[in-house]
Amino acid sequence: MNLKKHTSTFLFVVIIVFFATSVNAQPARDSIDWQRYQDMAVKLMQQYLQVNTSNPPGNEIAAAKFLKAVFDEHGIQNEIFEYKPGRANIIARIKGNGNKRPIILASHSDVVTADPSAWEVDPFSGEIKGGYVYGRGALDMKGEGLLHLMAMILLKKEAGVLSRDVIFLATADEEVNNEGALWMIKNKAELFKDAEYLVTEGGDNLRAGDSIKFVGVDVAEKAPFWLQLIATGEPGHGSRPIADSASNRLVRAMARILEWQTPIKVLPAVEKFFKDIAPLQEEPWRTKFMNIRESLKDPAFAKDLTNEREYNFLVRNTISLTMLSGSKQTNVIPNVATCNLDVRLLPGEDPQEFLKALTAVVADPTLSIKNVNTFKPPNSSVVNTELFETIARVTKAHHPEALVTTKMLSGYTESQLYRQLGIIAYGWTPIYTTSEENEGVHGNNERIRVVDVRQGTRELYEVVSQIAR
Ligand SMILES: [Zn+2]
């Protein structure tokens, strides 16, 4: 080998490495005055929580106007859509060069109602106490919306040229009828339907003390398929029992439903979840979780696993008996008795097939079963994407101990609506709560750690700026 050639090759490699390193380095990352942006984030968080958008009635126009003022102040293009008096969505956009398809940061601006008498502070005070910002919506989901807002401000000021549009979308009425998101999809889809990715609520993270146990990216959700069982029969006096009364037949049917073990099915995202959390388990579960599909063929293990509430819903369609009604009086045998079932179907399930199977289990043709909600077919997003990788990389950089995995949600989020447009939708947020803090969601004393507002501002910006680089 010619020495001269060898040297020049070496130099060439050095230059390439140097060049590649400087290209990969995050632009302007170190020059960002984080202190300033994080102070701004905390202040805006308090203000956003002071906007009362309890739904009902919602009044999300107040939130839209608050957000608009911030966007206007920072020169970010935005538009409010008041689709009916007081109910409004807002969209904002930072344009990229169009090399890649947009990413949407989606949140809902309504919150559930709060009973002030059960709270330590006024639910709409945005008060800071003991390291937390308190307020209805702090976790569900004005906190995440605020991080989205901060990402927009940071992108505008600090990121330079983007490869894709970044779209901020805050919609009304998620907590009741999804009117806001449905209205946008029906009337304004041209503004966002070409997006490649969407990030919204649904991420399921777990903090234990100072360490982050896991960061669950929600890639699939189950779908509510609510049913009502109706039994009718001869009424009478409670002192003279009727063996096949409406309530008796209903209760027998309910007992058969309770006994029914719905079939176990393992979806790819769920398989990955068990594999990812296997190292956190004690034996023998560690080994079993590594190959959950095989392990579940063992009836004893399947029984143990499905006895755990947090795992059971991941591997099957579930049924909860919820509303019950019969007679209004102890001594009256009613002519109608009903029971509502909160059924949750796995992604890919056919509700009519489920209904057929359930009817067979009920095995009583005198009972009728009807669907009592608007069924939205369950769906899921692929896992192996640049976005998932970016979330994992950024999270690991800040929390090396955290496990980043895919967590299917038992509840419903609006990701289901956006996936139907072909958008890859994930539930993810860099807000890390303990199970106790999580109780604040739809409960009392909902609060977000000040440190999560500060650190989350940075982590969310890093993910969005890297995916839009
Ligand atoms: Zn929510």
Residues whose N, C-alpha, C, O or C-beta is under 5 A from the ligand:
A	BS01	ZN	D140 M141 E201
